[in-house]
Amino acid sequence: MTHSCRFCSAPLTRVLVDLGETALANSYVAPGAPAPDPAYELCARVCDSCFLVQVADAVPAEAIFSDY
């Protein structure tokens, strides 16, 4: 999958760090929950044009802020 920079729209081809599939921080899972925590890709990329460091895939707000 090709990702593009959120600032200058250049293709993101350089990986800074790839932590693989990672669960969200500070999420509470009740004991006996039927399914494990959902995991999301955590791969930071660097734009070769503007040098912005960014994650290519954003986690949906509903997944982060559903239990406040």
Buried (B, 14 or more C-beta within 10 A) or exposed (E): EEBEBBEEEEEBEEEEEEEEEEEEEEEEEEEEEEEEEEEBBBBBBBBEEEEBEBBBEEEEEEEBEEEE
